[in-house]
């Protein structure tokens, strides 16, 4: 019987310790959920679309033929 009392006192002491420690520690901020990174504003305005395959490419890499934009000679000749 004394062993049961000692075990109950140990369990009650541990529970009291955990409860006080939980109440005294500051709450940690919740992490923000992961979100997709949005491109910077105006980023799409810097790209041009190929008239043949609809690929977005930077204007300096584009091939202009008769006011039409192509991504490569292969698309232009197709």
C-alpha positions in Angstrom: 0.0 0.0 0.0 2.8 2.5 0.7 4.3 1.9 -2.7 0.9 2.8 -4.4 0.8 6.1 -2.4 4.3 7.0 -3.4 3.6 6.3 -7.1 0.4 8.4 -6.9 2.3 11.3 -5.2 5.0 11.1 -7.9 2.4 11.1 -10.7 0.5 14.0 -9.1 3.7 15.9 -8.6 4.8 15.4 -12.2 1.3 16.5 -13.4 1.5 19.6 -11.2 5.0 20.4 -12.5 3.9 20.1 -16.2 0.8 22.2 -15.5 2.7 25.1 -13.9 5.4 24.9 -16.6 2.8 25.1 -19.3 1.0 28.0 -17.7 4.2 30.0 -17.1 5.8 29.6 -20.5 4.8 32.3 -23.1 2.7 31.0 -26.1 4.8 30.7 -29.2 3.4 32.3 -32.3 1.8 30.0 -34.8 3.7 29.5 -38.0 2.2 30.9 -41.1 0.9 28.4 -43.6 3.1 27.9 -46.7 1.9 30.0 -49.6 3.1 30.2 -53.2 5.3 33.2 -53.9 3.7 35.6 -56.3 5.9 37.2 -59.0 6.7 40.9 -58.5 4.1 43.3 -59.9 4.8 44.0 -63.6 6.8 40.8 -64.1 4.4 39.5 -66.8 4.6 42.8 -68.6 8.3 42.1 -69.2 7.7 38.9 -71.1 6.3 38.4 -74.7 4.5 35.5 -76.1 5.5 33.5 -79.1 2.9 33.6 -81.8 3.4 29.9 -82.7 3.9 28.0 -79.4 2.6 30.5 -76.8 5.9 30.3 -74.9 6.7 33.4 -72.7 10.1 34.7 -73.3 12.0 37.9 -72.5 11.8 40.6 -75.2 15.6 40.6 -75.8 15.5 36.9 -76.7 12.5 37.2 -79.1 12.7 37.2 -82.8 10.5 39.9 -84.4 9.3 39.3 -88.0 6.6 41.6 -89.5 5.3 42.7 -86.0 5.0 39.1 -84.9 7.0 37.7 -82.0 8.7 34.2 -82.2 10.7 32.4 -79.6 13.1 30.8 -82.1 13.8 30.3 -85.8 12.2 26.9 -85.6 8.8 28.5 -84.6 9.3 31.2 -87.3 9.9 28.7 -90.1 7.2 26.2 -89.0 
